[in-house]
Amino acid sequence: MIVIRLLLVALIIAVVALGLAWLFTGNRKYLGYIGRVLRFAVVVGFVTALLVVVERVVLR
């Protein structure tokens, strides 16, 4: 569980840093990076949730 929390903190830091970079520079490529990071996080989150469900079903 600690790994998931650390990854969540890293995700928040990355999104905030990219958001600040966009605010300071006005360059829209940073918004694209935020979208990619969030899509990646959603995919990893679904895969992790699926693995947890499968683990609980198999170990039952």
C-alpha positions as CSV (number, residue, x, y, z in Angstrom):
1,M,0.0,0.0,0.0
2,I,2.9,2.4,0.7
3,V,4.0,2.1,-2.9
4,I,0.6,3.1,-4.2
5,R,0.6,6.1,-1.9
6,L,4.1,7.1,-3.0
7,L,3.1,6.8,-6.7
8,L,0.0,8.9,-6.0
9,V,2.1,11.6,-4.4
10,A,4.5,11.5,-7.4
11,L,1.5,11.8,-9.8
12,I,0.2,14.9,-7.9
13,I,3.6,16.5,-7.9
14,A,4.0,15.8,-11.7
15,V,0.6,17.3,-12.5
16,V,1.2,20.3,-10.4
17,A,4.6,20.9,-11.8
18,L,3.3,20.6,-15.4
19,G,0.4,22.9,-14.5
20,L,2.8,25.5,-13.1
21,A,5.1,25.2,-16.2
22,W,2.0,25.8,-18.4
23,L,1.0,28.8,-16.3
24,F,4.4,30.4,-16.4
25,T,5.3,29.8,-20.0
26,G,1.8,29.6,-21.7
27,N,3.1,26.7,-23.8
28,R,0.2,24.3,-24.5
29,K,2.5,21.3,-24.8
30,Y,2.5,21.1,-21.0
31,L,-1.3,20.5,-21.1
32,G,-0.7,17.6,-23.5
33,Y,1.8,16.2,-21.1
34,I,-0.7,16.5,-18.2
35,G,-3.2,14.6,-20.3
36,R,-0.7,11.8,-21.1
37,V,0.3,11.5,-17.4
38,L,-3.3,11.3,-16.3
39,R,-4.2,8.7,-19.0
40,F,-1.2,6.6,-17.9
41,A,-2.3,6.9,-14.3
42,V,-5.8,5.8,-15.1
43,V,-4.6,2.8,-17.0
44,V,-2.2,1.8,-14.3
45,G,-4.9,2.3,-11.7
46,F,-7.3,0.0,-13.6
47,V,-4.6,-2.6,-14.0
48,T,-3.7,-2.5,-10.3
49,A,-7.4,-2.7,-9.3
50,L,-7.9,-5.7,-11.6
51,L,-4.8,-7.4,-10.1
52,V,-6.1,-6.8,-6.6
53,V,-9.5,-8.3,-7.5
54,V,-8.0,-11.3,-9.2
55,E,-5.6,-11.9,-6.2
56,R,-8.6,-11.8,-3.8
57,V,-10.6,-14.2,-5.9
58,V,-7.7,-16.6,-6.4
59,L,-6.7,-16.6,-2.7
60,R,-10.2,-17.1,-1.4
